[in-house]
Amino acid sequence: VQLVESGGGLVQPGGSLRLSCAASGFTFSSYAMSWYRQAPGKERELVATITSAGGSTNYVDSMKGRFTISRDNAKNTVYLQMNSLTPEDTAVYYCNLLRFGRRYWGQGTQVTVSS
């Protein structure tokens, strides 16, 4: 299993970013996928989850209406569109797979929201 995140960077408050996670080594279309994030000095937290076919999504309340998780099973990629970013969204964002009781993580992509 390999998960490779990309798309992070420095953005001003109120700005947007789109993160991508390219997956390989497993049947991507058979598994739900999630995004997590970890801010400096804080525990890693769930951001959003999408079902295997993309028909259902769930978000942490603080991200509802600002973040959108989606996937393209033909490209084995899951996305996180982030809008109206605030400095509190600064964190390393991780793609996550739960498969056969084991969690797999990518290396993460840094998102910094600052003026």
N, C-alpha and C positions, 0 to 999 in steps of 0.2 A: 504494500500500500504506500502510495506517495501522494501527498497533498502539498501543492505549491501555491502560496498566496502571492498576490501582486496588487498594485494599484494604490498603495498607501503613499503618504507624502505630507507636505506642509500645506495647510489651507487656512484661510482667514475665517474668523467667526461668521456664520451665516452661509458659508460656502458648502460645496458638495464634493463628494468623492464616490467613485465606484470601485469596489474591491472585487477581485476575481480569485477563484481557487480552482486550479486545474488538478483533477484527480486521475489517478491511474493505479493499476494493480488489483482492481476489483471491479465487480459489475456495478458501475455507478448508478444505473437506473433502478437498482433494486433496494437502495438504501436512502433513508432520510439523511439529511445533512444539516449541520448547524454552524453558526458563527458564534464565537466567544470573543471576549476582549479582556485585557488585563492592564489596568492603569498602574502607574508607579505607586508602590507601597500598598496596593490593594490585591485582593484575591481575584482570580479569573472568574468572570461572570458570563452567563449565557446572554446572547443578544437576540438570536432568532433561529428558528428551525423551519425546515421545509420538508414535506413528505417526498417519497421516492419519485412520484410522478409529477410533483409540483402542484398538486391540487389543493393542498392545505398548508398554511403557514401559521406560525405563532411567534409572538414578539414579547419581550419584556416590556412592561407598561411604559417605562421612560423612553422607549424607542418607537412606540406606536405612532404612526403618522409621519415620522421622520425617516425611518429606515424601511427598506423593502428588500426582502430576500427573494431570489429567483434562481432558476437553474435551466440549463440547456443540456438535456441528456444526450443529444447528438454530439455535443462537444465535451462531455464529461466535465462540465464546469458549473460551479455555483457562484452566484454573485451577491454582493451586498451594496445596494445603492443607499448612500447616506446623504441626507439633505439637512439644511438648517443646523449645521454643525456648531457646537459650542466648545469652549475649552475643556469642559467636563467630558467630552468625547475623546480626548487625547488618551491613547492607549495603543498597545500592540493588539492587533486583531488576528484571530486564529480561525482557520477552518477546522471542522471536527467531524469525524465519522465514528459512530458506535456500531461495531460489527462483532458478532459472536461474543458479546460481553466485554470487549476491549475497546478502549478509546484510542483513536489515532489523531495526531495533530500535525499540522504543517509547521513551518518555521516561524510563521507570523509575519505581518507587515505593519510597520509603524505608521500610525496616523497622529499627526500633531496639528492641533487647532490653535492658532495664535495669530495675533495681529503684529 
